[in-house]
Amino acid sequence: MQVIALRGTSIATLNSANNIGGAMYVQVTNTHTADVTLTVAAVGSEEKISFPGTIVLVPDQTILLKKGSTDTLAGGSAGHLVATAVSIGK
């Protein structure tokens, strides 16, 4: 199990693109009763770190996602996906 530190308040909706405060690691939970597709979109980054693509989260699934600081997340309707910026401890 990874130890994480919170880097902000959860964002309770990802129905529009959001870079989650420029976080590199994000915990995302599907709170909906059906599968929800999460899209990571690459948005210009000087860091050259980007991980675009999509993933389907089943109901109640939580993932820890690595992304570029300017990459955005989007998916589901209001309240279906909850995202929280985190840092990973050792």
Backbone bond lengths (Angstrom), bond angles and torsions (degrees), N, CA, C in turn:
res aa  C-N    CA-C-N  psi(-1)  N-CA   C-N-CA  omega(-1)  CA-C   N-CA-C  phi
1 M - - - 1.444 - - 1.527 108.52 -
2 Q 1.323 115.46 137.06 1.463 121.99 177.17 1.529 110.44 -84.23
3 V 1.304 115.64 143.29 1.460 121.19 171.76 1.519 106.66 -93.81
4 I 1.331 116.22 128.34 1.458 120.07 -179.72 1.518 110.23 -121.15
5 A 1.324 115.74 154.77 1.465 122.20 173.71 1.513 107.23 -119.22
6 L 1.303 116.99 135.19 1.461 121.08 178.97 1.517 109.92 -71.19
7 R 1.342 115.16 141.20 1.463 120.66 178.37 1.524 111.43 -118.73
8 G 1.312 116.04 15.13 1.460 119.35 179.10 1.504 111.01 164.35
9 T 1.307 115.17 -173.15 1.453 122.71 180.00 1.513 109.95 -87.36
10 S 1.322 117.06 146.28 1.464 121.56 177.99 1.515 110.99 -60.94
11 I 1.316 113.79 144.62 1.461 121.27 174.45 1.518 105.94 -102.46
12 A 1.311 116.49 116.86 1.456 121.34 -169.55 1.519 114.31 -85.74
13 T 1.293 117.80 2.85 1.456 118.44 176.41 1.517 110.30 -150.60
14 L 1.321 115.41 137.50 1.468 121.44 177.33 1.523 110.17 -123.70
15 N 1.358 116.58 30.67 1.464 118.47 -179.42 1.524 112.09 -74.12
16 S 1.335 117.66 -6.45 1.461 121.54 169.19 1.527 107.53 -133.83
17 A 1.321 116.21 153.68 1.470 121.58 -174.44 1.527 111.85 -57.74
18 N 1.333 115.21 137.90 1.461 121.30 -178.04 1.528 108.07 -148.50
19 N 1.329 117.51 134.50 1.469 119.22 178.90 1.533 112.06 -90.47
20 I 1.295 118.30 8.11 1.463 125.24 175.75 1.531 110.72 53.06
21 G 1.306 115.32 48.40 1.456 121.28 176.59 1.518 114.31 66.25
22 G 1.324 117.03 23.83 1.457 120.76 179.25 1.522 114.00 76.49
23 A 1.324 116.74 16.15 1.463 121.14 -178.79 1.530 111.73 -66.04
24 M 1.324 115.67 145.34 1.467 121.86 175.76 1.529 110.97 -91.13
25 Y 1.337 117.36 -24.70 1.465 122.21 177.65 1.523 108.17 -126.82
26 V 1.342 115.25 133.82 1.461 120.64 -177.03 1.523 109.02 -136.41
27 Q 1.321 115.72 132.51 1.459 120.14 171.56 1.524 106.88 -91.89
28 V 1.332 116.62 127.07 1.461 121.43 -178.11 1.528 108.54 -123.96
29 T 1.341 116.13 131.82 1.461 121.96 179.86 1.519 109.90 -123.98
30 N 1.334 116.14 134.51 1.458 121.68 173.74 1.523 107.60 -88.98
31 T 1.330 117.23 111.29 1.460 121.87 -179.98 1.527 112.27 -96.74
32 H 1.327 116.22 1.29 1.465 121.72 -178.19 1.530 110.19 -83.01
33 T 1.318 116.79 165.22 1.464 121.69 179.45 1.529 112.56 -88.99
34 A 1.324 116.72 2.55 1.464 121.36 178.72 1.525 109.26 -132.04
35 D 1.334 116.13 167.43 1.459 120.75 175.58 1.526 110.20 -60.20
36 V 1.334 116.63 144.40 1.463 122.21 176.82 1.527 108.07 -132.69
37 T 1.326 116.00 133.54 1.465 120.98 177.85 1.518 110.06 -89.47
38 L 1.332 115.98 126.68 1.455 123.18 176.28 1.518 107.79 -101.78
39 T 1.335 116.90 129.40 1.458 121.78 178.15 1.519 109.63 -111.37
40 V 1.331 115.02 130.41 1.461 121.46 173.27 1.524 106.22 -106.99
41 A 1.330 116.80 119.06 1.465 121.60 -178.37 1.526 109.42 -108.03
42 A 1.315 114.72 133.39 1.465 120.33 177.39 1.516 108.96 -76.42
43 V 1.311 116.05 125.53 1.452 122.16 176.13 1.521 106.00 -122.38
44 G 1.318 117.47 134.30 1.459 122.91 -174.25 1.511 115.30 -30.92
45 S 1.315 115.85 127.54 1.450 120.85 -178.32 1.511 109.88 -140.60
46 E 1.322 116.23 131.38 1.458 120.27 176.63 1.520 111.13 -72.24
47 E 1.325 117.02 -19.13 1.463 121.27 -177.99 1.523 112.08 -73.60
48 K 1.325 117.05 -17.22 1.463 122.95 -176.44 1.528 111.24 61.12
49 I 1.325 116.69 24.80 1.457 121.79 175.79 1.517 107.33 -110.41
50 S 1.320 115.58 115.74 1.446 119.11 -179.17 1.521 108.58 -153.74
51 F 1.308 116.64 140.86 1.454 122.03 -178.09 1.528 109.75 -134.34
52 P 1.349 118.64 66.45 1.459 120.54 -177.15 1.530 111.96 -72.67
53 G 1.330 115.27 154.66 1.456 120.85 176.21 1.512 110.79 152.63
54 T 1.336 114.96 -170.55 1.461 120.36 178.68 1.524 109.24 -131.58
55 I 1.324 114.83 155.31 1.455 121.83 175.30 1.526 107.33 -147.31
56 V 1.331 115.85 143.03 1.459 120.76 178.07 1.526 108.15 -97.70
57 L 1.323 115.55 126.25 1.459 121.10 176.00 1.524 108.38 -103.03
58 V 1.321 116.38 127.84 1.458 120.87 177.51 1.527 108.65 -79.04
59 P 1.339 118.84 165.50 1.459 120.39 -179.50 1.533 112.10 -53.58
60 D 1.326 116.10 135.96 1.467 124.88 178.61 1.525 114.47 67.73
61 Q 1.326 118.89 7.85 1.462 120.78 178.61 1.524 110.35 -78.87
62 T 1.328 115.81 140.25 1.459 122.97 175.85 1.522 108.09 -123.46
63 I 1.342 116.30 133.65 1.457 120.80 177.18 1.525 109.33 -126.47
64 L 1.316 115.41 158.01 1.457 122.53 171.34 1.513 105.61 -109.12
65 L 1.319 117.18 118.39 1.454 123.15 -170.72 1.528 110.93 -114.11
66 K 1.339 116.19 133.70 1.464 121.02 172.99 1.517 107.23 -98.65
67 K 1.336 116.19 135.57 1.459 120.95 -179.15 1.524 109.42 -147.21
68 G 1.313 116.16 164.59 1.455 120.52 172.41 1.519 109.65 -71.42
69 S 1.311 117.77 152.51 1.471 120.30 -175.18 1.522 113.32 -62.57
70 T 1.324 118.09 -26.29 1.465 119.99 179.20 1.530 112.23 -100.83
71 D 1.328 118.46 -6.35 1.466 121.09 177.23 1.526 109.42 -63.59
72 T 1.327 116.01 147.86 1.456 120.24 -179.94 1.526 111.15 -111.46
73 L 1.331 114.75 154.41 1.463 122.81 175.72 1.515 108.15 -115.35
74 A 1.329 115.96 143.75 1.460 120.58 175.61 1.520 108.55 -155.40
75 G 1.336 116.09 148.24 1.456 119.73 176.03 1.510 112.49 167.25
76 G 1.309 115.04 147.88 1.458 121.74 176.06 1.511 113.36 70.94
77 S 1.306 114.51 -177.25 1.463 122.42 175.75 1.517 108.10 -97.73
78 A 1.307 115.82 178.13 1.474 120.91 -177.68 1.519 111.14 -51.17
79 G 1.325 116.04 122.98 1.451 121.50 175.48 1.513 116.34 86.87
80 H 1.332 118.62 -5.18 1.465 119.82 -178.26 1.526 113.15 -74.66
81 L 1.312 117.15 -37.54 1.460 121.51 177.48 1.521 109.09 -119.29
82 V 1.321 116.48 134.98 1.460 122.08 177.21 1.530 107.56 -116.91
83 A 1.319 116.61 127.75 1.463 121.41 -177.14 1.525 110.01 -120.66
84 T 1.335 115.20 140.83 1.460 121.29 177.77 1.512 108.89 -135.58
85 A 1.334 116.77 127.29 1.465 121.40 175.25 1.522 108.56 -68.98
86 V 1.331 116.08 133.66 1.463 120.87 -179.70 1.527 109.77 -138.21
87 S 1.326 116.13 163.04 1.460 121.06 166.34 1.521 106.38 -118.02
88 I 1.312 114.64 154.09 1.461 119.97 -175.90 1.518 109.51 -101.53
89 G 1.328 115.41 127.43 1.463 121.17 178.08 1.518 110.60 -89.99
90 K 1.314 114.82 174.86 1.470 119.87 179.69 1.501 110.11 -115.79
